[in-house]
Amino acid sequence: MTYTAICVVAVLAVVVLDRWVARTRLTSTRTWWTAYAIIVFFQLLTNGWLTGRGIVRYDPDTIIGSGDVTFVGDGRLVYAPVEDLAFGFALVLTTCVAWVWLGRRTVERTP
Amino acid sequence: MSLPHWSYVAMLAFCLVGTLPLVVLFRLGVLRQPTRLVLTILAGGVPFLVWDLYATSAGHWRFDADQTLPWRVADLPLEEIGFFVVIPLVSVLTFESVRAVAARRRQELG
């Protein structure tokens, strides 16, 4: 599978997790989308650092873009492949789903 | 090790410096729920770490040896593994901060 293909599957899987498996329904809340908007801004900065500097480098056969590291275009956004946004979205949503789901089940409570 | 070797670590530090103060600022109880937090980081981080291990071995991406620290675990830089602790933590702190602000606003309006 290419990075692109795994990303599509991952995003769909996590949305299914949120809406039907864990039933946290975060993707229906303003709170989560507000948090994600903040996170994605910093994700663009940090991904831009990692990819723009060439700390992480990608096989062009596995991403939408050609492999040229450009600020915008050719499948890139702030130097990072657009697939990185999908990876980040899936990771962040999975984490928040787990946090909320566990919060409804653990004995620990915020004082 | 020269300065460029710390490039990836610098990014992780930037994320932590940007979000840990939120605990104080919004009086978040996140760090006082260690079991929940650890389980959350595992639930969020582990599947994507597995993905990363696969993607690295399949050649989807690779890491610049000159800009990462020399140590590797299963072919991943230590910092890449750190990514899957730091990013879930950052996500929870941001989410709870937004929740705290929303709750405060509801209180003021109510």
Backbone of each chain as ProteinMPNN parsed JSONL, in Angstrom:
{"seq_chain_A": "MTYTAICVVAVLAVVVLDRWVARTRLTSTRTWWTAYAIIVFFQLLTNGWLTGRGIVRYDPDTIIGSGDVTFVGDGRLVYAPVEDLAFGFALVLTTCVAWVWLGRRTVERTP", "coords_chain_A": {"N_chain_A": [[0.844, -1.207, 0.0], [0.43, 2.266, -0.682], [1.562, 5.279, 0.967], [-0.407, 7.197, 0.694], [-2.752, 5.638, 0.269], [-2.952, 4.182, 2.681], [-3.403, 6.29, 4.399], [-5.979, 7.211, 3.666], [-7.544, 5.007, 4.389], [-6.958, 4.97, 7.137], [-8.009, 7.43, 8.103], [-10.747, 7.111, 7.56], [-11.223, 4.84, 9.142], [-10.776, 5.843, 11.716], [-12.744, 7.791, 11.962], [-14.973, 6.147, 11.904], [-14.457, 4.773, 14.268], [-14.776, 6.86, 16.144], [-17.463, 7.607, 15.763], [-19.106, 5.291, 15.78], [-17.968, 3.018, 17.064], [-16.557, 3.655, 19.572], [-18.324, 5.591, 20.122], [-18.007, 8.268, 20.823], [-18.382, 10.522, 19.378], [-16.966, 12.892, 18.783], [-16.455, 14.249, 16.46], [-18.738, 15.584, 15.963], [-18.757, 17.771, 17.52], [-18.256, 21.182, 18.496], [-16.191, 21.798, 20.17], [-14.169, 19.846, 19.73], [-13.452, 20.332, 17.051], [-12.574, 22.937, 17.214], [-10.329, 22.597, 18.84], [-8.877, 20.951, 17.126], [-8.407, 22.703, 15.002], [-6.591, 24.467, 16.129], [-4.514, 22.689, 16.726], [-3.829, 21.751, 14.167], [-2.693, 23.937, 12.979], [-0.26, 24.174, 14.364], [0.707, 21.724, 13.695], [1.204, 22.013, 10.994], [3.326, 23.795, 11.161], [5.271, 22.233, 12.538], [5.471, 19.918, 10.966], [6.347, 21.174, 8.697], [8.843, 21.976, 9.514], [10.122, 19.477, 9.918], [9.986, 18.307, 7.35], [10.666, 20.324, 5.531], [13.278, 20.877, 6.254], [14.306, 18.507, 5.602], [14.567, 16.479, 7.445], [12.875, 14.365, 7.653], [12.265, 12.308, 4.926], [10.584, 11.499, 1.85], [9.462, 8.746, -0.17], [8.784, 9.303, -3.478], [7.136, 7.637, -4.962], [5.19, 6.799, -3.292], [3.615, 8.788, -2.391], [1.277, 11.49, -3.176], [2.459, 13.727, -4.369], [5.428, 14.709, -6.321], [7.765, 14.445, -4.99], [9.446, 16.55, -4.94], [10.405, 19.09, -2.735], [8.359, 21.503, -1.837], [6.87, 24.676, -0.934], [4.045, 25.142, -1.268], [1.812, 23.195, -3.216], [2.1, 20.601, -5.776], [1.267, 18.4, -4.297], [2.048, 19.141, -1.783], [2.017, 20.856, 1.382], [3.053, 23.526, 3.186], [5.636, 22.459, 2.863], [5.325, 19.762, 3.618], [4.123, 16.481, 2.678], [0.691, 16.177, 1.693], [-0.454, 13.962, 2.743], [0.591, 13.727, 5.281], [-0.98, 15.41, 6.784], [-3.335, 13.975, 6.935], [-2.443, 11.706, 8.317], [-1.752, 12.95, 10.736], [-4.258, 13.997, 11.51], [-5.7, 11.617, 11.93], [-4.195, 10.461, 14.009], [-4.446, 12.399, 16.073], [-7.242, 12.497, 16.435], [-7.808, 9.832, 17.166], [-6.45, 9.748, 19.598], [-7.846, 11.692, 21.154], [-10.388, 10.559, 21.167], [-9.848, 8.229, 22.631], [-9.095, 9.381, 25.078], [-11.461, 10.697, 25.927], [-13.269, 8.568, 25.954], [-12.091, 6.88, 27.862], [-12.34, 8.556, 30.02], [-14.954, 8.377, 30.639], [-15.089, 6.019, 31.893], [-13.101, 5.393, 33.769], [-12.215, 5.401, 37.283], [-10.892, 7.567, 38.157], [-11.211, 11.014, 38.562], [-11.424, 14.437, 37.611], [-10.695, 16.662, 40.172]], "CA_chain_A": [[0.0, 0.0, 0.0], [1.147, 3.536, -0.636], [1.266, 6.142, 2.108], [-1.699, 7.818, 0.389], [-3.836, 4.673, 0.471], [-3.082, 3.892, 4.117], [-3.989, 7.488, 5.016], [-7.427, 7.226, 3.424], [-8.101, 3.955, 5.248], [-6.801, 5.367, 8.541], [-8.955, 8.5, 8.435], [-12.081, 6.501, 7.585], [-11.284, 3.94, 10.305], [-10.842, 6.624, 12.953], [-14.07, 8.406, 12.01], [-15.857, 5.044, 12.31], [-14.177, 4.572, 15.697], [-15.365, 7.969, 16.907], [-18.918, 7.728, 15.626], [-19.879, 4.07, 15.993], [-17.34, 2.035, 17.939], [-16.472, 4.254, 20.904], [-19.486, 6.485, 20.211], [-17.651, 9.523, 21.47], [-18.965, 11.553, 18.51], [-16.228, 14.16, 18.875], [-16.515, 14.944, 15.173], [-19.967, 16.376, 15.927], [-18.696, 18.825, 18.527], [-17.479, 22.385, 18.202], [-14.983, 21.746, 21.004], [-13.095, 19.083, 19.109], [-12.999, 20.983, 15.814], [-11.791, 24.106, 17.632], [-9.028, 22.079, 19.278], [-8.158, 20.466, 15.948], [-7.96, 23.869, 14.226], [-5.377, 24.948, 16.802], [-3.475, 21.66, 16.579], [-3.393, 21.614, 12.772], [-1.796, 25.071, 12.724], [1.072, 23.811, 14.863], [1.14, 20.554, 12.939], [1.791, 22.528, 9.757], [4.643, 24.34, 11.528], [6.223, 21.176, 12.909], [5.691, 19.102, 9.769], [7.146, 22.01, 7.809], [10.22, 21.903, 10.032], [10.671, 18.139, 9.68], [10.111, 17.979, 5.925], [11.373, 21.409, 4.854], [14.7, 20.7, 6.549], [14.741, 17.202, 5.122], [14.8, 15.532, 8.54], [12.12, 13.212, 7.162], [12.179, 12.369, 3.457], [9.556, 10.564, 1.378], [9.559, 8.087, -1.475], [7.759, 9.911, -4.336], [6.214, 6.627, -5.497], [4.225, 6.419, -2.271], [2.814, 9.976, -2.067], [0.639, 12.131, -4.325], [3.404, 14.634, -5.007], [6.551, 14.134, -7.066], [8.947, 14.301, -4.153], [10.055, 17.874, -4.806], [9.975, 19.723, -1.492], [7.93, 22.857, -2.162], [6.033, 25.228, 0.129], [2.664, 24.787, -1.6], [1.658, 22.628, -4.547], [2.72, 19.301, -6.029], [0.932, 17.52, -3.186], [2.718, 19.601, -0.561], [1.494, 22.015, 2.097], [4.156, 23.913, 4.077], [6.72, 21.504, 2.578], [5.019, 18.372, 3.958], [3.104, 15.837, 1.852], [-0.657, 16.333, 2.253], [-0.743, 12.744, 3.501], [0.968, 13.946, 6.687], [-2.14, 16.012, 7.449], [-4.258, 12.867, 7.213], [-1.805, 10.928, 9.393], [-1.889, 13.747, 11.955], [-5.682, 14.043, 11.865], [-6.068, 10.304, 12.463], [-3.51, 10.292, 15.302], [-5.033, 13.321, 17.055], [-8.623, 12.089, 16.725], [-7.734, 8.574, 17.929], [-6.023, 10.091, 20.955], [-8.925, 12.386, 21.869], [-11.443, 9.556, 21.372], [-9.402, 7.376, 23.744], [-9.111, 10.195, 26.302], [-12.855, 10.926, 26.323], [-13.863, 7.254, 26.234], [-11.548, 6.44, 29.148], [-12.847, 9.459, 31.047], [-16.298, 7.941, 31.012], [-15.009, 4.673, 32.459], [-12.15, 5.245, 34.872], [-12.663, 5.964, 38.557], [-10.212, 8.853, 38.331], [-11.988, 12.163, 38.111], [-10.818, 15.738, 37.907], [-11.27, 17.175, 41.436]], "C_chain_A": [[0.871, 1.246, 0.0], [0.774, 4.267, 0.65], [-0.123, 6.764, 1.918], [-2.857, 6.888, 0.721], [-4.055, 4.373, 1.95], [-3.732, 5.073, 4.829], [-5.501, 7.531, 4.859], [-8.115, 6.212, 4.341], [-8.072, 4.384, 6.717], [-7.828, 6.42, 8.945], [-10.371, 7.943, 8.524], [-12.255, 5.634, 8.834], [-11.468, 4.725, 11.6], [-12.192, 7.335, 13.085], [-15.116, 7.366, 12.428], [-15.704, 4.767, 13.806], [-14.894, 5.621, 16.541], [-16.888, 7.908, 16.907], [-19.67, 6.476, 16.032], [-19.26, 3.061, 16.948], [-17.289, 2.574, 19.367], [-17.671, 5.154, 21.19], [-19.197, 7.764, 20.979], [-18.184, 10.717, 20.685], [-18.263, 12.907, 18.595], [-16.345, 14.964, 17.59], [-17.83, 15.695, 14.988], [-19.897, 17.574, 16.863], [-17.836, 19.996, 18.074], [-16.147, 22.358, 18.949], [-13.847, 21.028, 20.293], [-12.566, 19.776, 17.86], [-12.202, 22.25, 16.119], [-10.388, 23.675, 18.042], [-8.211, 21.638, 18.068], [-7.621, 21.63, 15.103], [-6.664, 24.436, 14.804], [-4.226, 23.977, 16.558], [-2.935, 21.627, 15.152], [-2.468, 22.764, 12.382], [-0.376, 24.712, 13.154], [1.614, 22.582, 14.153], [1.792, 20.988, 11.626], [3.187, 23.09, 10.022], [5.661, 23.224, 11.737], [6.507, 20.247, 11.736], [6.578, 19.856, 8.787], [8.614, 21.978, 8.203], [10.858, 20.562, 9.654], [10.932, 17.874, 8.196], [10.887, 19.047, 5.166], [12.875, 21.312, 5.063], [15.218, 19.363, 6.03], [15.106, 16.239, 6.233], [14.089, 14.222, 8.219], [11.972, 13.378, 5.655], [11.307, 11.237, 2.944], [9.876, 9.974, 0.014], [8.448, 8.649, -2.363], [6.763, 8.915, -4.908], [5.065, 6.334, -4.538], [3.344, 7.593, -1.834], [2.242, 10.574, -3.348], [1.64, 12.981, -5.107], [4.573, 13.919, -5.66], [7.766, 13.87, -6.191], [9.723, 15.598, -4.047], [9.507, 18.534, -3.54], [9.657, 21.188, -1.766], [6.954, 23.352, -1.098], [4.558, 24.872, -0.073], [2.62, 24.237, -3.014], [2.383, 21.31, -4.693], [2.511, 18.366, -4.837], [1.573, 17.898, -1.867], [1.98, 20.789, 0.053], [2.476, 22.329, 3.216], [5.219, 22.811, 4.069], [6.354, 20.036, 2.81], [4.021, 17.783, 2.964], [1.732, 16.005, 2.497], [-1.058, 15.102, 3.066], [-0.405, 12.901, 4.984], [-0.171, 14.59, 7.469], [-3.14, 14.934, 7.837], [-3.73, 12.002, 8.353], [-2.012, 11.647, 10.729], [-3.324, 13.804, 12.444], [-6.093, 12.736, 12.54], [-5.449, 10.074, 13.844], [-4.171, 11.141, 16.391], [-6.447, 12.884, 17.431], [-8.656, 10.792, 17.527], [-7.41, 8.862, 19.388], [-7.16, 10.723, 21.75], [-10.111, 11.452, 22.119], [-11.096, 8.684, 22.573], [-9.518, 8.124, 25.071], [-10.552, 10.357, 26.82], [-13.522, 9.609, 26.726], [-13.402, 6.753, 27.604], [-12.089, 7.285, 30.288], [-14.225, 9.066, 31.52], [-16.272, 6.624, 31.775], [-14.075, 4.522, 33.647], [-12.712, 5.88, 36.136], [-12.021, 7.316, 38.816], [-11.086, 9.971, 37.789], [-11.202, 13.429, 38.41], [-11.475, 16.292, 39.166], [-12.097, 18.442, 41.201]], "O_chain_A": [[1.934, 1.266, 0.62], [-0.195, 3.92, 1.325], [-0.912, 6.845, 2.86], [-3.823, 7.291, 1.37], [-5.191, 4.315, 2.419], [-4.521, 4.884, 5.755], [-6.221, 7.849, 5.806], [-9.124, 6.511, 4.979], [-9.042, 4.185, 7.448], [-8.446, 6.316, 10.005], [-11.111, 8.264, 9.454], [-13.291, 5.681, 9.497], [-12.229, 4.316, 12.477], [-12.721, 7.467, 14.189], [-16.026, 7.663, 13.202], [-16.688, 4.556, 14.515], [-15.541, 5.293, 17.536], [-17.523, 8.132, 17.937], [-20.769, 6.575, 16.578], [-19.994, 2.308, 17.588], [-17.91, 2.009, 20.267], [-17.99, 5.44, 22.344], [-20.055, 8.273, 21.7], [-18.411, 11.789, 21.246], [-18.908, 13.95, 18.49], [-16.337, 16.195, 17.612], [-18.022, 16.368, 13.975], [-20.87, 18.316, 16.99], [-16.837, 19.831, 17.374], [-15.122, 22.821, 18.448], [-12.717, 21.514, 20.249], [-11.356, 19.805, 17.636], [-11.275, 22.6, 15.389], [-9.393, 24.289, 17.656], [-7.013, 21.908, 17.983], [-6.52, 21.553, 14.559], [-5.761, 24.832, 14.067], [-3.113, 24.383, 16.227], [-1.729, 21.492, 14.944], [-1.569, 22.593, 11.558], [0.582, 24.918, 12.41], [2.827, 22.412, 14.023], [2.795, 20.417, 11.198], [4.109, 22.897, 9.229], [6.763, 23.26, 11.191], [7.648, 19.833, 11.531], [7.442, 19.273, 8.132], [9.506, 21.956, 7.355], [11.976, 20.513, 9.141], [11.955, 17.298, 7.827], [11.669, 18.733, 4.269], [13.656, 21.625, 4.164], [16.424, 19.118, 6.021], [15.86, 15.292, 6.014], [14.606, 13.132, 8.465], [11.602, 14.447, 5.169], [11.284, 10.149, 3.52], [10.483, 10.623, -0.838], [7.272, 8.487, -2.035], [5.661, 9.299, -5.3], [4.081, 5.698, -4.917], [2.442, 7.427, -1.013], [2.655, 10.224, -4.453], [1.667, 12.959, -6.338], [4.703, 12.698, -5.574], [8.688, 13.159, -6.594], [10.57, 15.744, -3.165], [8.299, 18.537, -3.304], [10.559, 22.013, -1.91], [6.29, 22.553, -0.439], [3.904, 24.363, 0.838], [3.301, 24.741, -3.906], [3.189, 20.938, -3.839], [3.418, 17.647, -4.418], [1.64, 17.088, -0.943], [1.398, 21.613, -0.652], [2.707, 21.498, 4.094], [5.637, 22.309, 5.113], [7.004, 19.15, 2.255], [3.161, 18.503, 2.456], [1.621, 15.979, 3.723], [-1.896, 15.188, 3.965], [-1.038, 12.283, 5.839], [-0.32, 14.352, 8.667], [-3.719, 14.968, 8.923], [-4.482, 11.612, 9.247], [-2.398, 11.032, 11.723], [-3.586, 13.676, 13.64], [-6.746, 12.741, 13.583], [-6.108, 9.551, 14.742], [-4.425, 10.659, 17.495], [-6.811, 12.897, 18.607], [-9.443, 10.663, 18.465], [-8.016, 8.294, 20.297], [-7.411, 10.335, 22.891], [-10.765, 11.541, 23.159], [-11.942, 8.429, 23.429], [-9.982, 7.568, 26.067], [-10.815, 10.174, 28.008], [-14.247, 9.549, 27.719], [-14.203, 6.267, 28.402], [-12.276, 6.788, 31.399], [-14.625, 9.371, 32.644], [-17.308, 6.159, 32.25], [-14.248, 3.608, 34.453], [-13.563, 6.768, 36.081], [-12.536, 8.117, 39.596], [-11.63, 9.875, 36.688], [-10.412, 13.476, 39.352], [-12.701, 16.384, 39.223], [-12.649, 19.003, 42.148]]}, "seq_chain_B": "MSLPHWSYVAMLAFCLVGTLPLVVLFRLGVLRQPTRLVLTILAGGVPFLVWDLYATSAGHWRFDADQTLPWRVADLPLEEIGFFVVIPLVSVLTFESVRAVAARRRQELG", "coords_chain_B": {"N_chain_B": [[28.148, 15.186, 19.123], [26.815, 17.31, 16.703], [25.035, 20.488, 16.436], [22.912, 20.314, 14.398], [22.082, 17.66, 14.708], [20.269, 17.71, 16.71], [17.916, 18.589, 15.688], [15.381, 17.311, 15.299], [14.67, 16.713, 17.929], [14.453, 19.315, 18.876], [12.08, 20.146, 17.717], [10.207, 18.531, 19.063], [10.574, 19.483, 21.645], [9.716, 22.096, 21.305], [6.967, 21.641, 20.898], [6.224, 20.681, 23.437], [6.939, 22.806, 25.13], [5.154, 24.647, 24.214], [2.694, 23.643, 25.04], [2.609, 22.485, 27.662], [2.461, 24.623, 29.567], [-0.256, 25.188, 29.441], [-1.498, 23.58, 31.26], [-1.202, 24.845, 33.704], [-2.221, 27.39, 33.104], [-4.948, 26.952, 32.392], [-5.704, 25.47, 34.495], [-5.723, 22.615, 34.248], [-6.738, 19.227, 34.798], [-5.384, 17.14, 33.726], [-2.783, 15.966, 34.132], [-3.12, 14.933, 36.599], [-4.443, 12.64, 36.303], [-3.1, 10.086, 35.846], [-3.31, 7.354, 35.049], [-5.362, 7.291, 33.167], [-4.24, 9.049, 31.305], [-1.844, 7.767, 30.507], [-2.87, 5.413, 29.37], [-4.324, 6.554, 27.316], [-2.295, 7.719, 25.744], [-0.999, 5.417, 24.951], [-3.075, 4.123, 23.534], [-3.519, 5.949, 21.511], [-0.952, 6.402, 20.447], [0.388, 3.919, 19.892], [-0.843, 2.375, 17.673], [-0.168, 4.048, 15.535], [2.536, 4.181, 15.696], [3.148, 1.6, 14.981], [2.307, 1.69, 12.349], [4.196, 3.514, 11.458], [6.544, 2.024, 11.763], [6.099, 0.045, 9.856], [5.906, 1.655, 7.531], [8.417, 2.844, 7.426], [10.055, 0.608, 7.096], [9.108, -0.242, 4.673], [9.971, 1.743, 3.094], [8.567, 4.114, 2.686], [9.142, 6.479, 3.944], [12.152, 8.098, 5.203], [14.824, 8.833, 7.519], [16.948, 11.597, 8.131], [20.224, 11.089, 8.919], [22.012, 13.002, 9.727], [20.545, 14.91, 11.007], [19.21, 13.816, 13.079], [19.402, 12.23, 16.301], [21.94, 9.756, 17.05], [20.961, 7.271, 17.959], [18.999, 4.333, 17.392], [15.896, 2.567, 17.416], [14.559, -0.358, 16.439], [15.089, 0.514, 13.855], [14.032, 3.073, 13.891], [14.546, 6.517, 14.682], [15.12, 7.582, 18.062], [13.722, 9.901, 18.608], [11.581, 9.781, 16.881], [10.032, 7.84, 18.002], [9.518, 9.166, 20.344], [7.862, 11.119, 19.302], [5.379, 9.871, 19.215], [4.584, 9.908, 21.785], [4.669, 12.548, 22.563], [2.978, 13.974, 20.711], [0.326, 12.804, 21.092], [0.041, 13.64, 23.819], [0.146, 16.449, 23.578], [-2.153, 16.797, 22.049], [-4.234, 16.018, 23.801], [-3.926, 17.954, 25.829], [-4.447, 20.321, 24.435], [-7.077, 19.867, 23.586], [-8.404, 19.621, 26.093], [-7.954, 22.161, 27.065], [-9.455, 23.772, 25.341], [-11.915, 22.75, 26.013], [-12.07, 23.61, 28.666], [-12.173, 26.381, 28.361], [-14.575, 26.61, 26.954], [-16.354, 25.609, 28.866], [-16.094, 27.503, 30.873], [-17.111, 29.71, 29.575], [-19.762, 28.936, 29.22], [-20.547, 28.946, 31.846], [-20.393, 31.66, 32.484], [-22.368, 32.667, 30.838], [-24.604, 31.367, 31.747]], "CA_chain_B": [[27.043, 15.43, 18.18], [26.687, 18.733, 16.392], [23.71, 21.083, 16.616], [21.858, 19.773, 13.515], [21.595, 16.367, 15.185], [19.187, 17.95, 17.663], [16.813, 19.244, 14.973], [14.093, 16.661, 15.552], [14.408, 16.928, 19.356], [14.038, 20.713, 19.025], [10.663, 20.214, 17.355], [9.437, 17.931, 20.16], [10.668, 20.419, 22.767], [8.829, 23.21, 20.933], [5.589, 21.192, 21.155], [6.008, 20.584, 24.882], [7.002, 24.162, 25.688], [3.942, 25.336, 23.791], [1.447, 23.107, 25.585], [2.607, 22.193, 29.103], [1.939, 25.769, 30.341], [-1.72, 25.177, 29.435], [-1.916, 22.887, 32.482], [-1.275, 25.885, 34.73], [-3.065, 28.477, 32.612], [-6.36, 26.57, 32.432], [-5.874, 24.587, 35.669], [-6.166, 21.314, 33.733], [-6.504, 18.073, 35.661], [-4.866, 16.047, 32.887], [-1.623, 15.286, 34.71], [-3.542, 14.289, 37.84], [-5.147, 11.404, 35.936], [-2.004, 9.404, 35.157], [-3.699, 6.093, 34.408], [-6.116, 7.66, 31.967], [-3.327, 9.686, 30.352], [-0.932, 6.753, 29.954], [-3.659, 4.541, 28.486], [-4.662, 7.353, 26.136], [-1.098, 7.85, 24.911], [-0.779, 4.094, 24.348], [-4.143, 3.857, 22.56], [-3.325, 6.847, 20.377], [0.387, 6.349, 19.872], [0.882, 2.606, 19.454], [-1.212, 1.997, 16.293], [0.518, 4.886, 14.55], [3.933, 3.761, 15.754], [3.191, 0.375, 14.169], [2.225, 2.192, 10.968], [5.491, 4.136, 11.186], [7.514, 0.939, 11.606], [5.832, -0.553, 8.545], [6.199, 2.627, 6.469], [9.87, 3.019, 7.362], [10.651, -0.611, 6.535], [8.675, -0.318, 3.269], [10.628, 2.816, 2.371], [7.71, 5.279, 2.42], [9.93, 7.623, 4.383], [13.403, 7.78, 5.896], [15.255, 9.914, 8.401], [18.293, 12.11, 7.872], [21.122, 10.747, 10.027], [22.719, 14.202, 10.166], [19.649, 15.797, 11.755], [18.603, 13.079, 14.183], [20.399, 11.66, 17.196], [22.431, 8.513, 16.444], [20.377, 6.008, 18.424], [17.849, 3.805, 16.661], [15.195, 1.409, 17.956], [13.839, -0.959, 15.314], [15.34, 1.381, 12.696], [13.47, 4.411, 14.062], [15.232, 7.384, 15.646], [14.427, 7.701, 19.353], [12.815, 11.052, 18.534], [10.367, 9.386, 16.161], [9.23, 7.15, 19.012], [9.075, 10.257, 21.213], [6.759, 11.785, 18.595], [4.121, 9.187, 19.517], [4.228, 10.254, 23.161], [4.492, 14.004, 22.627], [1.811, 14.448, 19.955], [-0.897, 12.508, 21.857], [-0.025, 14.504, 25.006], [-0.183, 17.784, 23.076], [-3.547, 16.755, 21.597], [-5.108, 16.002, 24.976], [-3.818, 19.244, 26.514], [-5.145, 21.319, 23.62], [-8.5, 19.537, 23.652], [-8.913, 19.957, 27.424], [-7.911, 23.619, 27.198], [-10.63, 24.28, 24.635], [-13.062, 22.354, 26.839], [-12.074, 24.474, 29.847], [-12.632, 27.699, 27.919], [-15.996, 26.473, 26.61], [-17.086, 25.425, 30.121], [-16.083, 28.79, 31.559], [-18.019, 30.59, 28.835], [-21.126, 28.5, 29.538], [-20.78, 29.387, 33.217], [-20.615, 33.104, 32.448], [-23.637, 32.927, 30.161], [-25.681, 30.712, 32.487]], "C_chain_B": [[26.894, 16.927, 17.962], [25.231, 19.172, 16.485], [22.627, 20.499, 15.697], [21.287, 18.438, 13.982], [20.404, 16.521, 16.121], [17.938, 18.533, 17.006], [15.443, 18.642, 15.28], [13.692, 16.87, 17.024], [13.885, 18.341, 19.599], [12.551, 20.868, 18.73], [9.786, 19.652, 18.478], [9.422, 18.861, 21.373], [9.745, 21.613, 22.538], [7.368, 22.862, 21.237], [5.289, 21.18, 22.647], [5.997, 21.955, 25.534], [5.727, 24.93, 25.368], [2.683, 24.861, 24.485], [1.461, 22.819, 27.083], [2.134, 23.378, 29.955], [0.409, 25.829, 30.384], [-2.27, 24.511, 30.698], [-2.127, 23.903, 33.607], [-2.306, 26.948, 34.348], [-4.557, 28.164, 32.757], [-6.677, 25.631, 33.595], [-6.394, 23.215, 35.245], [-5.825, 20.19, 34.694], [-5.871, 16.905, 34.93], [-3.75, 15.255, 33.569], [-1.953, 14.597, 36.029], [-4.394, 13.047, 37.567], [-4.164, 10.522, 35.175], [-2.404, 8.12, 34.446], [-4.403, 6.371, 33.096], [-5.181, 8.217, 30.893], [-2.403, 8.664, 29.696], [-1.671, 5.841, 28.976], [-4.028, 5.258, 27.193], [-3.473, 7.451, 25.184], [-0.795, 6.521, 24.222], [-1.803, 3.831, 23.243], [-3.969, 4.712, 21.308], [-2.009, 6.598, 19.67], [0.77, 5.026, 19.251], [0.454, 2.223, 18.028], [-0.434, 2.773, 15.237], [2.016, 4.627, 14.552], [4.126, 2.506, 14.906], [3.176, 0.741, 12.681], [3.591, 2.751, 10.552], [6.562, 3.069, 10.938], [7.357, 0.285, 10.235], [6.301, 0.379, 7.43], [7.702, 2.826, 6.302], [10.517, 1.809, 6.699], [10.29, -0.759, 5.054], [9.283, 0.801, 2.436], [9.741, 3.997, 2.029], [8.429, 6.56, 2.834], [11.206, 7.154, 5.076], [13.871, 9.024, 6.631], [16.691, 10.296, 8.111], [19.18, 11.869, 9.096], [21.845, 11.976, 10.571], [21.86, 15.123, 11.028], [18.85, 15.064, 12.816], [19.738, 12.556, 15.058], [20.77, 10.26, 16.694], [21.696, 7.246, 16.838], [19.119, 5.628, 17.671], [17.22, 2.66, 17.449], [14.334, 0.879, 16.828], [13.906, -0.05, 14.088], [14.711, 2.77, 12.787], [14.355, 5.231, 14.987], [14.429, 7.42, 16.951], [13.393, 8.821, 19.315], [11.509, 10.699, 17.834], [9.443, 8.628, 17.108], [8.676, 8.18, 20.0], [7.897, 11.022, 20.624], [5.419, 11.198, 19.022], [3.753, 9.236, 21.0], [3.852, 11.73, 23.213], [3.217, 14.463, 21.917], [0.49, 14.055, 20.629], [-1.047, 13.399, 23.093], [-0.47, 15.913, 24.621], [-1.657, 17.857, 22.669], [-4.51, 16.821, 22.771], [-5.105, 17.358, 25.676], [-4.557, 20.341, 25.75], [-6.651, 21.12, 23.708], [-9.099, 19.945, 24.998], [-8.902, 21.461, 27.669], [-9.132, 24.244, 26.537], [-11.89, 23.961, 25.43], [-13.201, 23.268, 28.047], [-12.604, 25.863, 29.497], [-14.131, 27.67, 27.624], [-16.845, 26.359, 27.873], [-17.192, 26.743, 30.873], [-17.077, 29.748, 30.901], [-19.469, 30.234, 29.14], [-21.516, 28.975, 30.933], [-21.134, 30.871, 33.25], [-21.974, 33.441, 31.846], [-24.823, 32.416, 30.968], [-26.202, 31.508, 33.663]], "O_chain_B": [[26.852, 17.709, 18.912], [24.32, 18.351, 16.597], [21.526, 20.214, 16.167], [20.136, 18.118, 13.686], [19.625, 15.587, 16.307], [17.002, 18.928, 17.701], [14.469, 19.365, 15.494], [12.535, 17.164, 17.327], [12.991, 18.548, 20.418], [11.849, 21.622, 19.403], [8.747, 20.226, 18.805], [8.4, 19.012, 22.042], [9.078, 22.082, 23.461], [6.624, 23.687, 21.768], [4.22, 21.618, 23.073], [5.155, 22.239, 26.385], [5.276, 25.76, 26.157], [1.692, 25.59, 24.524], [0.412, 22.9, 27.722], [1.47, 23.167, 30.97], [-0.156, 26.459, 31.278], [-3.368, 24.834, 31.151], [-3.099, 23.828, 34.358], [-3.144, 27.347, 35.157], [-5.334, 29.013, 33.193], [-7.769, 25.07, 33.675], [-7.371, 22.711, 35.799], [-4.768, 20.191, 35.325], [-5.826, 15.794, 35.458], [-3.771, 14.024, 33.58], [-1.176, 13.78, 36.523], [-4.989, 12.476, 38.481], [-4.367, 10.241, 33.994], [-1.898, 7.825, 33.363], [-4.093, 5.782, 32.06], [-5.318, 7.892, 29.713], [-2.201, 8.688, 28.482], [-1.168, 5.535, 27.895], [-4.045, 4.659, 26.118], [-3.621, 7.287, 23.973], [-0.388, 6.493, 23.061], [-1.451, 3.375, 22.155], [-4.234, 4.263, 20.193], [-1.95, 6.582, 18.44], [1.407, 4.996, 18.199], [1.295, 1.788, 17.242], [-0.085, 2.237, 14.186], [2.69, 4.826, 13.542], [5.128, 2.362, 14.205], [3.921, 0.184, 11.875], [4.073, 2.496, 9.448], [7.378, 3.192, 10.025], [8.339, 0.007, 9.546], [6.998, -0.04, 6.506], [8.201, 2.96, 5.184], [11.404, 1.946, 5.857], [11.057, -1.325, 4.274], [9.136, 0.817, 1.214], [10.102, 4.809, 1.177], [8.336, 7.588, 2.163], [11.334, 5.997, 5.476], [13.375, 10.126, 6.395], [17.543, 9.44, 7.875], [18.909, 12.39, 10.178], [22.246, 11.998, 11.734], [22.381, 16.013, 11.701], [17.917, 15.623, 13.392], [20.883, 12.453, 14.617], [19.982, 9.641, 15.978], [21.789, 6.24, 16.135], [18.283, 6.474, 17.352], [17.928, 1.874, 18.078], [13.472, 1.591, 16.315], [12.917, 0.134, 13.378], [14.842, 3.565, 11.856], [14.866, 4.705, 15.975], [13.204, 7.301, 16.936], [12.322, 8.709, 19.912], [10.457, 11.25, 18.155], [8.221, 8.756, 17.028], [7.528, 8.088, 20.435], [7.039, 11.514, 21.356], [4.438, 11.925, 19.175], [2.739, 8.676, 21.416], [2.853, 12.111, 23.824], [2.457, 15.258, 22.469], [-0.4, 14.899, 20.732], [-2.148, 13.866, 23.383], [-1.351, 16.493, 25.256], [-2.326, 18.86, 22.917], [-5.48, 17.579, 22.749], [-6.159, 17.857, 26.071], [-5.216, 21.189, 26.353], [-7.407, 22.076, 23.881], [-10.173, 20.545, 25.045], [-9.747, 21.978, 28.4], [-9.766, 25.136, 27.102], [-12.81, 24.774, 25.518], [-14.309, 23.657, 28.414], [-13.388, 26.445, 30.246], [-14.863, 28.587, 27.995], [-17.927, 26.939, 27.949], [-18.237, 27.067, 31.438], [-17.786, 30.494, 31.577], [-20.31, 31.119, 29.3], [-22.66, 29.358, 31.176], [-22.056, 31.284, 33.952], [-22.647, 34.375, 32.282], [-25.92, 32.967, 30.883], [-27.11, 31.057, 34.361]]}, "name": "protein", "num_of_chains": 2, "seq": "MTYTAICVVAVLAVVVLDRWVARTRLTSTRTWWTAYAIIVFFQLLTNGWLTGRGIVRYDPDTIIGSGDVTFVGDGRLVYAPVEDLAFGFALVLTTCVAWVWLGRRTVERTPMSLPHWSYVAMLAFCLVGTLPLVVLFRLGVLRQPTRLVLTILAGGVPFLVWDLYATSAGHWRFDADQTLPWRVADLPLEEIGFFVVIPLVSVLTFESVRAVAARRRQELG"}
